[in-house]
Amino acid sequence: MRTSDSPAAPRAGLSNVVDIVVSPDAAFARLREVPAWGWAFLVASVLGVAGSLVVGPAIAHAMDVSLPAQLAASPQVAKMPADQQATFIANYLRISHIFAQWSFVAVPFALLIAGLVQGVIMLIANAAGKGDGSFRKLFALSITVTVVGEGLRSIAFAAIVLVRGTGSFDSITAVQQVVPSLALLAPGAHGALAGFLGGLNVFYLWAAALLALGMQRVARISPVAAWSTAVVMLLLTACFAAFGASRGG
């Protein structure tokens, strides 16, 4: 997959990384002419990996605090003899720590998969909203917006965790809710609800607005179709976060 066929792509891509934050209209105008996404992908990946490395120890600590009691209370584990329970819980925590420690490896792949999925969804909106965009342009828009939705979010996430301290979190949900989100409206929420509200954080809301505006500028998609599509993608992201929270506790 190529970032662009134009020799202007590297300069355009670098400018888009900055402008998607400070001057989105300029980034959208360039993306319509030169759908470059390589630099945005690199920056979002680096920021995402850095954030994951910082947050990983906090997640591991939260699992150590909350998972043993949750696992012991489950019907399947409760039926086991005490020694088997201890072995099962220790092995579960060991495997969970490995995933938390190496989760940063999945960041670039997750960004690409999300970009592909969003590109397909926006291409459908392009047809429904009588736009003139292409998958290449819409994929480039999606990846460029990840500088905000994933890159800046990851850095803010890591900064808050560092300020609060790794040992201050008693559950995975508590870690996931440190980025300001609609979860602030329901401080007592747990599980799937907490994950869903946490998925509606300020950076994802910002990214959704950028996608809606970008679809109109980059692909000339009608405002109704663009905003409806952006809201649907935001809700899908929140549902995915809800599923993860329901599994993680």
Secondary structure, DSSP 4 states (H G I P E B T S, - for coil): --S-SSTTHHHHHHHHHHHHHH-HHHHHHHHHH----HHHHHHHHHHHHHHHHHHHHHHHHHHHHHHHHHHHHSHHHHTS-HHHHHHHHHHHHHHHHHHHHHGGGGHHHHHHHHHHHHHHHHHHHHHHTT----HHHHHHHHHHHHIIIIIIHHHHHHHHHHHH-GGG-SSHHHHHT-S-BGGGG-TT--HHHHHHHHHSBHHHHHHHHHHHHHHHHHS---HHHHHHHHHHHHHHHHHHHHHHHHHH-
